[in-house]
Amino acid sequence: MLELMNRGGKIAVGAFAVIMLFIAGSLIYFSTTSGLDSPLSVVMSSSMQHDTDESSLGTIDTGDVMIIRSPDRTDVYSYVEGTQNGYKSFGDYGSVLIYERGDDVNPVIHRAIVWLDYDSRSGFSAPSLANYEGKWNYNGTGNYMNMKNGTLTFEDITQSKKTVSIDLGELKPQSGYLTMGDNPVTNNYFDQTVGIISTPVGMEDIKAVAIHEIPWMGVIKVFMTPEKKDNLKHVPNSIYSLIMLFVMVFAIIYCCDYVHNHRILKENSRELEILREELY
């Protein structure tokens, strides 16, 4: 019996070691391909959620861990470009950027909507709008060049069908992306209109591009951050999903242990039966 217990324990340790090796190997791979000091980032807010009451696979929710990559090592597409070339990420068109907005402020993870070129003589322009089939206008016209002090408006944009606008005259002069969170309730505006950032997000401002999602794994970090803990109310199912994930892993280990022990017991019983037949 002691031998069986030892073997079962070895299986459990082996299974745990395989899981750890898989995680370590994945981290090494993503670290070498990301071009960043760390290939992971925990989402601390609900601004990218498509549902304000629960998390979903394939979208960016509070407590998700994002696998990220340097913008130098991946293509970056705006929502407008994505509607034309078919590029999607995390449930919608375009790339999701992590961008810097100051030394003393946390980075933001939001979707790139449209790229604006800036020229000191002609103002802003958005060449990608030339073939954009969605509803938009600049001061009521379809002019996407020489946009200076007017209002750029998009209708029925992104998966939540928002209508958003921005006074280009209030933007600080810089080429870059207009950005926006996916949340249909709390983020129905451009970041540049509410003071999240005052300029278009230039390539030099982009810290990383989100590539893949590891759901729920950052819930513990959010819970341990007092000023962010309250955000978990938007993803109550994430906590249960994380618990069930760990239960499932240990259940698999237990089942492997049980099957192995059952096979050993069966073999021992057969050997005892053969031994009895030989003795009697």
C-alpha positions as CSV (number, residue, x, y, z in Angstrom):
1,M,0.0,0.0,0.0
2,L,2.9,2.3,0.8
3,E,4.4,1.6,-2.5
4,L,1.1,2.5,-4.2
5,M,0.9,5.8,-2.3
6,N,4.4,6.6,-3.3
7,R,3.7,5.9,-6.9
8,G,0.5,8.0,-6.8
9,G,2.4,10.8,-5.2
10,K,5.0,10.6,-8.0
11,I,2.3,10.9,-10.6
12,A,0.8,14.0,-8.9
13,V,4.2,15.6,-8.7
14,G,5.0,14.7,-12.3
15,A,1.7,16.2,-13.5
16,F,2.4,19.3,-11.5
17,A,5.9,19.5,-13.0
18,V,4.5,19.1,-16.5
19,I,2.1,22.0,-15.9
20,M,4.9,24.2,-14.5
21,L,7.2,23.3,-17.4
22,F,4.5,24.2,-19.9
23,I,3.9,27.6,-18.2
24,A,7.7,28.2,-18.0
25,G,8.2,27.2,-21.6
26,S,5.4,29.5,-22.7
27,L,6.8,32.4,-20.7
28,I,10.2,31.9,-22.3
29,Y,8.8,31.7,-25.7
30,F,6.6,34.8,-25.3
31,S,9.5,36.7,-23.6
32,T,11.8,36.0,-26.5
33,T,9.3,36.9,-29.2
34,S,7.7,39.9,-27.5
35,G,10.6,42.3,-27.6
36,L,9.7,43.5,-24.1
37,D,11.0,43.1,-20.6
38,S,7.8,41.4,-19.6
39,P,5.4,39.7,-22.1
40,L,2.4,39.9,-19.7
41,S,0.1,42.6,-18.6
42,V,-2.9,42.4,-16.1
43,V,-6.1,44.2,-17.1
44,M,-7.1,46.2,-14.0
45,S,-10.3,48.0,-15.3
46,S,-13.5,47.2,-17.1
47,S,-13.0,49.7,-20.0
48,M,-12.5,47.0,-22.6
49,Q,-15.4,44.7,-21.5
50,H,-18.1,44.0,-24.0
51,D,-20.5,43.1,-21.2
52,T,-20.5,45.1,-18.0
53,D,-21.7,42.3,-15.8
54,E,-19.6,39.3,-16.7
55,S,-16.4,38.2,-18.5
56,S,-16.3,36.4,-21.7
57,L,-13.7,34.3,-23.6
58,G,-12.2,36.2,-26.5
59,T,-12.7,39.7,-25.1
60,I,-10.6,41.7,-22.7
61,D,-12.1,41.7,-19.2
62,T,-11.0,42.8,-15.7
63,G,-8.6,40.3,-14.3
64,D,-7.5,38.9,-17.7
65,V,-3.8,38.6,-18.3
66,M,-2.8,39.8,-21.8
67,I,0.2,38.5,-23.7
68,I,1.7,41.5,-25.3
69,R,4.3,42.3,-28.0
70,S,6.4,45.3,-28.9
71,P,4.8,47.4,-31.8
72,D,8.1,46.9,-33.6
73,R,7.4,43.1,-33.8
74,T,3.8,43.1,-35.0
75,D,1.5,44.9,-37.4
76,V,-0.8,47.6,-36.0
77,Y,-4.2,48.2,-37.6
78,S,-6.9,50.7,-36.7
79,Y,-10.5,49.8,-36.5
80,V,-11.1,51.6,-39.8
81,E,-8.3,49.6,-41.5
82,G,-9.6,46.4,-39.9
83,T,-13.0,46.8,-41.5
84,Q,-11.2,47.0,-44.9
85,N,-8.6,44.2,-44.5
86,G,-10.6,41.9,-42.1
87,Y,-8.1,42.2,-39.2
88,K,-9.8,41.5,-35.8
89,S,-8.6,41.2,-32.3
90,F,-10.6,40.5,-29.1
91,G,-14.0,40.6,-30.6
92,D,-13.7,43.6,-32.9
93,Y,-11.8,45.2,-35.8
94,G,-8.4,46.7,-35.2
95,S,-5.5,46.3,-32.8
96,V,-5.6,46.8,-29.0
97,L,-2.8,49.1,-27.8
98,I,-1.2,49.6,-24.5
99,Y,0.0,53.2,-24.5
100,E,1.8,55.5,-22.2
101,R,0.3,58.8,-21.1
102,G,2.8,60.2,-18.6
103,D,5.4,59.1,-16.0
104,D,3.1,59.1,-13.0
105,V,0.0,57.6,-14.7
106,N,-0.8,54.0,-15.5
107,P,-0.7,52.9,-19.1
108,V,-4.0,52.5,-20.9
109,I,-5.2,49.4,-22.9
110,H,-7.7,50.6,-25.6
111,R,-8.5,50.0,-29.2
112,A,-7.0,52.0,-32.1
113,I,-9.9,53.5,-34.1
114,V,-8.4,55.7,-36.8
115,W,-4.9,57.0,-37.7
116,L,-4.6,60.8,-38.1
117,D,-1.7,62.4,-40.0
118,Y,-0.8,65.9,-38.9
119,D,0.7,68.6,-41.0
120,S,1.3,72.1,-39.6
121,R,-0.1,73.8,-42.8
122,S,-3.1,71.6,-43.6
123,G,-4.0,70.2,-40.2
124,F,-5.1,66.6,-39.7
125,S,-6.0,64.1,-42.4
126,A,-7.2,60.5,-42.3
127,P,-6.3,58.7,-45.6
128,S,-7.7,55.3,-44.3
129,L,-11.2,56.9,-44.5
130,A,-11.0,57.0,-48.3
131,N,-12.3,53.4,-48.6
132,Y,-14.1,53.2,-45.2
133,E,-17.7,52.0,-45.8
134,G,-19.0,52.9,-42.3
135,K,-20.9,56.1,-41.5
136,W,-18.7,59.1,-40.8
137,N,-18.4,62.8,-41.6
138,Y,-16.2,65.8,-41.1
139,N,-18.3,69.0,-40.5
140,G,-21.1,67.2,-42.4
141,T,-18.9,66.4,-45.4
142,G,-16.8,63.4,-46.6
143,N,-13.6,65.4,-46.7
144,Y,-10.8,63.4,-45.0
145,M,-8.0,65.8,-45.9
146,N,-7.2,69.2,-44.5
147,M,-9.2,68.7,-41.3
148,K,-8.3,71.6,-39.0
149,N,-10.9,72.9,-36.6
150,G,-14.0,71.0,-37.4
151,T,-15.7,68.0,-35.9
152,L,-15.0,64.4,-36.9
153,T,-17.9,62.1,-36.3
154,F,-18.4,58.3,-36.5
155,E,-21.8,56.6,-36.3
156,D,-22.5,52.9,-35.4
157,I,-18.8,52.3,-34.8
158,T,-17.4,49.1,-33.1
159,Q,-19.3,46.1,-32.0
160,S,-21.5,48.2,-29.6
161,K,-22.6,50.6,-32.4
162,K,-21.5,53.8,-30.7
163,T,-21.7,57.3,-32.1
164,V,-18.7,59.3,-31.2
165,S,-17.2,62.7,-32.3
166,I,-14.2,64.8,-31.6
167,D,-13.3,68.5,-32.2
168,L,-10.0,68.2,-34.0
169,G,-9.2,71.8,-33.1
170,E,-8.9,70.8,-29.4
171,L,-6.3,68.1,-30.2
172,K,-2.6,68.8,-29.6
173,P,-0.8,68.6,-33.0
174,Q,0.6,65.2,-33.4
175,S,0.1,62.3,-35.8
176,G,-1.3,59.2,-34.1
177,Y,-4.3,57.1,-33.4
178,L,-7.6,58.1,-31.9
179,T,-8.4,55.4,-29.3
180,M,-11.3,54.2,-27.4
181,G,-12.3,51.5,-24.9
182,D,-14.7,48.7,-26.0
183,N,-17.1,49.1,-23.0
184,P,-20.5,50.2,-24.4
185,V,-21.6,51.9,-21.2
186,T,-18.6,53.6,-19.7
187,N,-16.5,54.3,-22.8
188,N,-18.7,55.8,-25.4
189,Y,-16.2,58.5,-26.4
190,F,-12.7,58.9,-27.7
191,D,-9.9,58.9,-25.1
192,Q,-8.8,62.2,-26.5
193,T,-12.1,63.9,-25.7
194,V,-12.2,63.2,-21.9
195,G,-8.7,63.9,-20.9
196,I,-7.4,60.4,-20.8
197,I,-4.8,61.7,-23.2
198,S,-4.7,65.0,-25.0
199,T,-3.0,64.0,-28.2
200,P,-3.4,61.2,-30.8
201,V,-1.4,58.2,-29.7
202,G,1.8,58.3,-31.7
203,M,3.9,55.2,-32.4
204,E,6.4,56.4,-29.9
205,D,3.6,56.4,-27.2
206,I,2.7,52.7,-27.8
207,K,4.2,50.5,-25.2
208,A,2.8,47.3,-26.5
209,V,0.2,45.6,-28.6
210,A,-2.1,43.0,-27.1
211,I,-1.8,39.6,-28.9
212,H,-3.5,36.9,-26.8
213,E,-5.7,36.6,-23.7
214,I,-5.2,34.4,-20.7
215,P,-8.6,34.6,-19.0
216,W,-9.1,35.1,-15.3
217,M,-5.4,34.6,-14.2
218,G,-5.0,38.2,-13.1
219,V,-8.0,38.3,-10.8
220,I,-5.9,37.7,-7.7
221,K,-3.7,40.7,-8.5
222,V,-6.8,42.9,-9.0
223,F,-8.1,41.6,-5.7
224,M,-4.9,42.5,-3.9
225,T,-4.9,46.1,-5.3
226,P,-7.1,48.1,-3.0
227,E,-7.9,50.9,-5.4
228,K,-8.8,48.4,-8.2
229,K,-10.5,45.7,-6.2
230,D,-14.0,47.1,-6.7
231,N,-13.7,46.5,-10.5
232,L,-14.2,42.8,-9.8
233,K,-17.9,43.4,-9.4
234,H,-18.0,43.7,-13.2
235,V,-16.7,40.1,-13.6
236,P,-18.2,38.0,-10.8
237,N,-18.0,34.9,-13.0
238,S,-14.3,35.3,-13.4
239,I,-13.6,34.3,-9.8
240,Y,-15.7,31.2,-10.0
241,S,-14.1,30.3,-13.4
242,L,-10.7,30.6,-11.9
243,I,-11.7,28.4,-9.0
244,M,-13.2,25.8,-11.3
245,L,-10.0,25.9,-13.5
246,F,-7.9,25.0,-10.5
247,V,-10.4,22.3,-9.4
248,M,-10.3,20.9,-12.9
249,V,-6.5,20.7,-12.9
250,F,-6.4,18.9,-9.6
251,A,-9.3,16.6,-10.7
252,I,-7.3,15.6,-13.7
253,I,-4.3,14.9,-11.5
254,Y,-6.5,12.9,-9.1
255,C,-8.0,10.9,-12.0
256,C,-4.6,10.1,-13.3
257,D,-3.5,9.0,-9.9
258,Y,-6.6,6.9,-9.4
259,V,-6.3,5.2,-12.8
260,H,-2.7,4.4,-12.2
261,N,-3.4,3.0,-8.7
262,H,-6.3,0.9,-10.0
263,R,-4.1,-0.6,-12.7
264,I,-1.4,-1.5,-10.1
265,L,-3.9,-3.0,-7.8
266,K,-5.4,-5.1,-10.6
267,E,-1.9,-6.3,-11.6
268,N,-1.1,-7.2,-8.0
269,S,-4.4,-9.0,-7.6
270,R,-3.6,-11.0,-10.7
271,E,-0.1,-11.8,-9.4
272,L,-1.6,-13.0,-6.1
273,E,-4.1,-15.2,-7.9
274,I,-1.3,-16.8,-9.9
275,L,0.8,-17.3,-6.7
276,R,-2.2,-19.0,-5.0
277,E,-2.7,-21.3,-7.9
278,E,1.0,-22.3,-7.8
279,L,0.9,-22.9,-4.1
280,Y,-2.2,-25.0,-4.1
